[in-house]
Amino acid sequence: MTKFQKQTISLGKAGEIEVDPSKFTEAVTQYVFNYGLKQMLNDVHAAEKDLKAKVGLSQKKLDSLYAGEVAQARGGGGDPVAREARKMAEADIRKALKAAGKKIADLEKGVLASLTEKQLEAKKTEYLEKAAAKLAIKVEGVEIDLEELMG
């Protein structure tokens, strides 16, 4: 099984919590993996009524995971700092592709998302710090926390 690194998990308005997966037993790691994968495969077909179509949608999602494609965060919800960090990572990928003479429109479906995810993982701390700083605004000496307003 893949080894997982320490990470900060957003608890929404409640804040964040540091998680060190190396402290999990194998049984706990397996449970968390199975729970998360089941949730992902069920989320994909939540609105579908046809039972056969549900299985097909789940299989399509599983195939995309096998291909290394990780879903992007949904635009409407979630952690605003994480959303902003992802936007920054994608902007860097777009700049690099443009500098290399590549057009986004010529990429196969999912490639930009996959490259963005890899870039975000490689420089996660840097992007999260920049995003948090960008979303913190001061007005006449009063700090306004955009994350709280948007979350």
Protein Blocks (a to p, Z undefined) as FASTA:
>chain_A
ZZdddddddehjnopadddfklpcfklmmmmmmmmmmmmmmmmmmmpmblklmmmmmmmm
mmmmmnopacdddfkgcjfklmmmmmmmmmmmmmmmmmnopafklpcehklmmmmmmmmm
mmmmmmmmmmmmmmpcceehiacdfklmmZZ
